[in-house]
Amino acid sequence: MRAPPLVALSAICALEAAAPAARAQADDERAERALHGDPSPKVRAEAAFLLARRGDREAVPALERALAEDEAVAVRLAAATALGRLGALRSAAPLRDAAARDPDPAVRESARVALGQILRGARTVAIEPVEGGRVDARMREQMRQALSAELERHGFAVVRQGEETGYRLRPTVLLLEEGHDGAGLHVEVKTSLIAIDTRGDLVAMVEGGARAESETPTTSEKLAGQAFAAAARSLSEDLAKRLQIR
């Protein structure tokens, strides 16, 4: 015999406090089953909130499904809110869809709010020290400054390391080469950028290169600055596309 809805709801709520660490995964699976299988909308909605409170990103697909398919407004509201709290960038697309197409205005608004939370987090980045063992500290700092400026131009918020952030960015100078073409001077750079999410997973890697040259008297440092700026622009554009930030 199925437990009454309020009894089932109490059982779901008790998971967060009562389950030891060793049973956390099983408890999350029980909450996911309740999210999709319990006949009570109240229990399904509470299961969505529970998964968000536990920070279980493995539940993101189940929550996205609930947002798209559950007939109960309360459950879709809970799923949208939970997705915003979990902050997985992959949820941006289903949240956009719900914000535009859900028949209930409260769900549409909740989806818009959740989408804003996710994109604000995704746009907040911290730049780690530039790597490149054969490049001196002055050139690495030029690269860091150019990258910071271009990221901000492309909609990212650059914060200091240690602050709350959506991604940590690890830039590397792969090549810094200067040479002469007749009476002119040129500098060529190749760079890469790795994005690491809050769980420590590598989620994107992009590369960019540029060449700056001049036939008039100038310095290699000035040309390197121009090349780094162009490479940083390419990295920032590609990163925004890879992370689907718009």
Number of C-alpha atoms within 10 A of each C-alpha: 3 8 9 10 15 12 12 18 20 12 15 20 17 12 19 16 7 12 14 10 9 8 12 16 13 12 19 22 15 15 26 23 14 22 29 21 13 18 13 17 21 18 26 30 24 22 30 29 24 23 28 23 13 13 15 15 17 15 19 23 14 18 30 23 15 23 28 18 12 18 11 15 18 17 28 31 21 26 35 32 24 27 32 26 19 22 25 20 19 15 20 24 13 18 29 17 15 25 23 15 13 19 11 13 14 15 26 22 17 21 30 21 16 26 28 17 18 23 21 17 20 22 22 20 26 23 20 14 16 22 18 17 11 10 16 10 14 10 18 20 14 18 25 21 17 20 25 21 16 20 23 15 13 16 16 22 18 20 15 11 13 8 10 14 20 24 24 23 21 17 26 22 23 17 15 19 13 17 12 12 10 7 9 13 19 20 24 20 22 19 24 20 23 18 23 18 18 13 9 10 10 14 12 15 17 17 20 21 22 19 19 20 21 16 12 9 9 13 12 18 14 14 20 25 20 22 25 32 24 20 25 30 23 19 25 25 17 18 21 17 11 14 16 14 17 9
